[in-house]
Amino acid sequence: MRTSDDFAHLPADVRPIASMDVEARIAHIRTERWVQHDSVSRLLRELQDIFDQAPRERMENLLLLGASGMGKTMLIRKFERENAVAFDQKNGIQQKPVLVVLMPPQPTETEFFHRVLETVGAPTFQYWSNSTHLRSTAIALLRKIGTRVLVIDEINSILVGTPRQQRLFLQLLRFLSNDLRMALVGVGVPEARHALLSDSQLRSRFNDVELSLWTPGAELREFITRLVWSLPLRRPSPIDTVKFRANLVRQSGGITLGICKAIARAAIASILTGQERIEPSSFDDPEIWRGIATGNRAALSKPAAH
C-alpha cells in the first residue's frame, strides 16, 4: 500500500491527499483554492498599504482592475481574511475592518446602503420607505463594526446608471471617504476607470492597479508550478516548458479562470485513466476547453477570410 512518503514531488501537506481514493482526490481538485504567486503578493501588499494608512480627511483609495475571470474577487476575499478579527464577545459585535460589498445593479444610494446592511446580516425591510433612516443606520453600523476599508466589487456597475445616478453615487463615495475617513477599494473590469473620470476629486484619490492577462513568462511558470503542486497526482507532470505555457496562454486567452479549469480537468482525466500526471498532449482534447470561451480561442476557431 502506498503512503504519503511515496510522493516526494508534492508538498508535504498534499502528500496525504494523494494517498486517498479516486473520489476524494477528484473532490479536492474541484475545491476552490488560493495559489500564492508573485503577482498577487504584490497586489496584496498594495491593498495592505491602503488598510494600514492612518485615518485622515484625504484617504488614499485603490482601483483594482482586471478582465473577468482573472481572480479579483478571490484576491479581495484573501485580503478580507487576512485582516479579519475575532468576534467581540464583550460587546457582542463582529468587527469588520475590511467589508466587501457587491455593487448593486442600480447605482443609487438606497440600493447601496441596503446592500451594506445585507452584507453584515442586518435587517433591511423596515428601511425601504425611509431613505434618511437607512443612510444614518448604515453609516452608524459601519462605524460600530470598525470598517477601515470598504471594498466595492463590480464597481463598473456605476456605468449602467443615468448620468444623474452616476454623479450622485460618486458624491456618496466622496462622502464615505472624506467624512468617515474610510479607505475605498473599487474592484472591476478595466472599463471601471471610466466610472471615476467625471469626478476630478475622486480620480485624484484613486491609484489603479491591474491583474494583467498572463503571458508565457516566469510569473506564469511560478503560478502553474504552484497550482500543479496543489493537485494530488501520484506522478510528476512534465509540463515545465515554454512551449506548454505559450500554448496554454493561447488557448485560454491568458485568463486565470480558464487556465485553472483546463489544468483541473486534465488532472481529473489523468486520475480516471490511471496516468496520474498531466501531459502537454492532454490539452489537445477539446473536452478540456469545453465552455472556456475567450476572445483568442473564438478568433482561432473562425475560418480564415479569403
N, C-alpha and C positions, 0 to 999 in steps of 0.2 A: 504493500500500500504506500502511495506517495505521500510525503509530508511537506510542510511548508519549506523545509530546508532544501528541497529539490529545485526551487525556483529562484536561483540566485540572480537572474536577470530582472527580477521585480523588487520594488521597495519592500522593506520589512513588513509594513502594515498591509500590503496587498497579498503577500505570500499565503497567509492562511485562507484567504478567499479563493485562491487558485486551487486549493485542495478540496473545495466544495463540489457539489454535484452540478450538472449542467444547468438546471433551472435556477439555482442560487446564483451562479456566476452570470447568467444572462440577465437576471433581475438587477444585479449590481451594475452591469454595463448600462442598463436602461435608466439608472438613477442619475438625476442631475448632480453634477459635482463641480467644485471650484478647482480650477487649474491655475496655479500661480505661475506667472511668467513676467519678463521684464516690462512689457508694455503696460500691463495692468498694475504692476508695482509702482510705476511712475505716476499713473493716474491716481492711485490710492494715496500716494504722498501729496499730490496736489489737493485732493479732497480733504486730507487731514490738515493741511495748512489753512484751508478755509475754516475748518472746525476750530482750530487752535487760536485763531485771532481773537484779540480782546474785543468785547462789545464796544461799539462806538457808533456815532451817527452815520458815518460813511463806511459801511461794511463792504469788504471785497466779496464779490459773488463769482460764481463759476457757471459756464455753459458747457455741458458735456455732450458732445455731438458724435454721431456715428450712424451708419446705414442700419436699417432694420436687420436684426439677426447678428449684430456684432457683439452682443453681450453687455449692453449698457445697463439693463435692469439688474442683471446678476452682479455687476460691479457695484451699483449703489446699494444693493442689499448686503453685500460684503462690508461696505463702508458703514452701513447702519449697524450690523452685528458687532463690528469692531469697537463701536462707541456706545454699545448698549450698557445699561446699568441694572443692578438688581432691583427687584420690587421693594419699594419703601414700606416696610411693614408698619412702622410707627405711624405714618400718615395715611396709609392705605392707598398709595399712589404709585403707578408705574411711570417713572420718569422716561421721557423720550428725547434724549439730547439730539438725535437725528430722527426726523419724521419724514417718511417718504409718502407723498400723496400723489395719486394718479390724477392728472388733469382731467376735469370733466369735459364731456363732449361740447358743451357750450361755455365760452369763457366769460361767465358772469360771476359777480361777487357772491350771489346767493348760492349758485351751484358749487362754487369753490369751497365756501365755508361749510356747506353740507358735506362735501367730500372730506374735509378735515375732521369733522365730528365723527363721520362714519369710520374713518381710518383708525381713530383711537377708541372706537367702540362706544361712543356717547350717543344717546338717543337724539333724533333729529326731527321727529314728526311734529313736535309742538312748536317748531320754529318756522314752519313753512309760510305762515301768514304775517310774520313779524321779522323783516329783514334786519332791523336795528338790533333786536334782541339776539338774532342769530349771529351777527357780527360781534357784538360785545361778548357773547358766550364763547365763541370760538377763540377770540383773542385772549380772553381770560384763561381759557383752557390751555392754550399754547404757553402762556406764562407759567401756569401751575405745573405743567409736566416738564418744564425746563428745556423747551426746544431751543437749541442754539443754531441748528442748520435745518432749514425746510427745503426738502428735495421735491421738486415738481417734475414728475415723469410725464413724458409725452407733451412737453410744453409747446410743441409745434401746433397743438390743437388750438392755440390762440388764433391762428390764421384762418380758422373756419368761421370766426365771428365777424360781425359787421364792423366797419371802421370805428363806430362809436363804442361797441363792446370791447374791441381791442384797446382803444385808448383808455377806457375806464379800468380795464384789467391791469394794464401797465401801471396806472396810477395806484392800484391796490398793491402791486408788487413793491412800488417805491415806498408806500406806507409801511408795509411789513418790514422792509429793510431798514428804513430810517427810524420810525417811531418805536418799533420793538427791538431794534438793534439786533436783528436776526439775519444771519447769512442765508443766501438763497443759492440753490443749485438747480439749474434748469437742465433737463435731460430730454434729448430728442434727436430727430434726424437733422442733417445739415441745413435744411430749409428753416429750422428754428431760429437761425440768425436773423432772418427777416422779421421775426416777431418783435425784436428789440430795436430795429433800425429806426423806427419812428419816434423813439424816446431817447433823446440825447443823454439825459441824466442817467437812465438805466444802462444804456450802451457803454458809457464810460466806466461803469462799475462792474461790468461782467468781463472776465477773461474767458476765452473759449479754448477748449482742448478737444481733441478728436481721436476717437478709436478708428484708425485708418484701416482700409482693406488690407488684407495680408498680401505680402509679396514673398517670393521664394528665397528669403534670406535667412540670416542667423536667428532672428527672433521667431520666425515660423518653425525653424528647426527645433528650437528650445520648446516651443508650445507643443508641437507634435510629440516630441520625446516624452514630455511630462504627461501628456494625455494618454499615450500608449502605455506608459508605466502604470497608470491608474487602472488598466484593464487586466483582469485576472486570466491572461492567456498563459498556457504552460510552456510555450516555446518563445524565444525572442523573435521579433518581427524584423525582417531585413528591408526596412523602408527608409533608412537614413541616407538618401541620395538626393542630389539636386534635381535630377530628372523626376523623381517621385513628387517632390514638393512643387515643382513647376506644373506638373500635371494636375495636382490637387488644387492649386490656385486657379488653373484654367477651368477645371470642371466646376468648382464651387463659386467662382467669381470672387474669391478672396473673402467670403463671408464666414465668420466663425461658426454660426449655427450649421451651415451646410457642411463644413469640414468635420465638425463633431458628429453629425448624423451619419455621414458617409463612413467615417472610421468606426463608429459604434456598430453599424450594420455589417461592415467587413469583419469585425471581431466576433460578432454573434454567428455569422456564417462559418467562420473558421472553427468555432467550438462545435457547431452542429455537424460539420463534416469530419471532425476529428483532426483537422490540420493544426489547430491550436496556435496559429500565428497568422499575422496579416501579410499578404503578399501584394506587391505592386499590381500584379495582374488582376487582383480582386476588384479593382476599381474600373475595369473594362466592362463589368457586368452592369447593364442598365438598371437592374433592380436596386443596386447600391444608391443610385441617384434619383430614384423614384420620388417625386414630389419636392425635390430640392431644385427649385427653379431660380435661376439667376439670369441677369441680362446677358452675361458672357455665354452661358450654355444655350440660351434661347437663340442667340445670334449664330452659334455654331450649328444649331440644328436646322437652320433655314437653308434652302437651296441657294446656291450662288446665282447672282443675276447675270444674264448673258446679254 
